[in-house]
Amino acid sequence: MNTLAKVLNQLMDKNLQEVEASYRKIYRNNYQLMNALRQNKMPVPDAYKVTLKFLFNRRLKEIFQSDKPLDIREMDQLYGEFKKWDVALSRSRLLNLTISERLYRELDELTLNETSLEKLQSLHQIFEHLVQLGLEMDLWKLQNTFIAFLESHKATLKMDKHLQEAVQSLGDNLRVNMK
């Protein structure tokens, strides 16, 4: 990256941090008003919707960029906010790539142990939320990883009905025919 591009990226990063701080302030200062409008079935002005869309999509990106384990409660809460405010998921290629890559890592690291059922159920629920929000992912890499997981754990999966159900649900999300 040349020097000009570095300088412009630094300026842009600083500027975007300020924009985000402004959006957060608007959200905090106007949450009660927005909520009253929504509860009284009055339209929430577009300026507020833009604020909500920016903040919710930014949070979604942060969740999937983080190295922390995916937290289903946090995802449930954020999904609820998207739905509550009728906010659209960003159609950003970068967001789609970030989410897809994180889900790929999660599937690639999946092993069968005492936490497998919970992990499979969480991944299924996360996929459900993302699909319901309209995320369009290129599934081939995820499908291949999932199929490799199935092949390597076939015997274990046959012995546990709950694991089978969780795997089936996740396979359905990934559009993998398991019959």
SULLIN-V491267 format. One record per pair of residues at least 24 apart in sequence whose C-alpha atoms are under 10 Angstrom apart, sorted by the first residue. I is the first residue (numbers start at 1). GAP is how many residues later the second one is. Records with the same first field share a line. If there is no record, write none. Layout:
I=GAP + GAP
//
This chain:
19=32 + 35
20=31 + 34 + 35 + 38
21=34
22=29
23=25 + 27 + 28 + 29 + 31 + 32
24=27 + 28 + 30 + 31
25=26
26=25 + 26
27=24 + 25 + 28
34=51
35=49 + 50
38=46 + 47
44=41 + 42
48=37
49=36 + 37 + 38 + 39
50=37 + 38
51=36
52=29 + 30 + 33 + 34 + 35 + 36
53=28 + 29 + 32 + 33 + 34 + 35 + 36 + 37
54=33 + 34 + 35 + 36
56=25 + 26 + 31 + 32 + 33 + 34
57=25 + 30 + 31 + 32 + 33 + 34 + 35 + 38
58=32 + 37
60=29 + 30 + 35 + 38 + 39
61=33 + 34 + 35 + 36 + 37 + 38
62=33 + 36 + 37
63=35 + 36 + 39
64=31 + 33 + 34 + 35 + 36 + 37 + 38 + 39
65=30 + 33 + 34 + 36 + 37
66=36
67=35
69=37
70=32 + 33 + 36 + 49 + 52 + 53 + 56
71=51 + 52 + 55
72=46 + 47 + 49 + 50 + 51 + 52 + 53 + 54
73=49 + 53
75=47 + 50 + 51 + 54 + 55
76=49 + 50 + 53
78=51
79=47 + 50 + 51 + 53 + 54
80=49
82=47 + 51
83=49 + 50
86=47
87=46
88=45 + 46 + 47
89=41 + 43 + 44 + 45 + 46
90=43 + 44 + 45
91=43 + 44 + 45
92=43
93=43 + 44
95=40
96=39 + 40 + 41 + 42
97=40 + 41
99=31 + 36 + 38
100=35 + 36 + 37 + 38 + 39 + 41 + 42
101=40 + 41
103=24 + 38 + 39
104=35 + 37 + 38 + 39 + 40 + 41 + 42
105=37 + 40
106=36 + 39
107=35 + 36 + 37 + 38 + 39 + 41 + 42
108=34 + 36 + 37 + 38 + 40 + 41
109=36 + 40
110=35 + 36 + 39
111=38 + 41 + 42
112=37 + 41 + 44 + 45 + 51
116=47 + 50 + 51
117=43 + 45 + 46 + 47 + 48 + 49 + 50
118=45 + 48
119=47
120=43 + 45 + 46 + 47 + 48 + 49 + 50
121=42 + 44 + 45 + 46 + 48 + 49
122=44 + 48
123=43 + 44 + 46 + 47 + 50
124=42 + 43 + 44 + 45 + 46 + 47 + 48 + 49 + 50
125=44 + 45 + 48
126=44 + 47
127=42 + 43 + 45 + 46 + 47
128=41 + 42 + 45
131=42
137=37
138=36
139=34 + 35 + 36 + 37
140=34 + 35 + 36
142=32 + 34
143=28 + 30 + 31 + 32 + 33
144=30 + 32
146=24 + 25 + 28 + 30
147=24 + 29 + 30 + 31
150=28
//
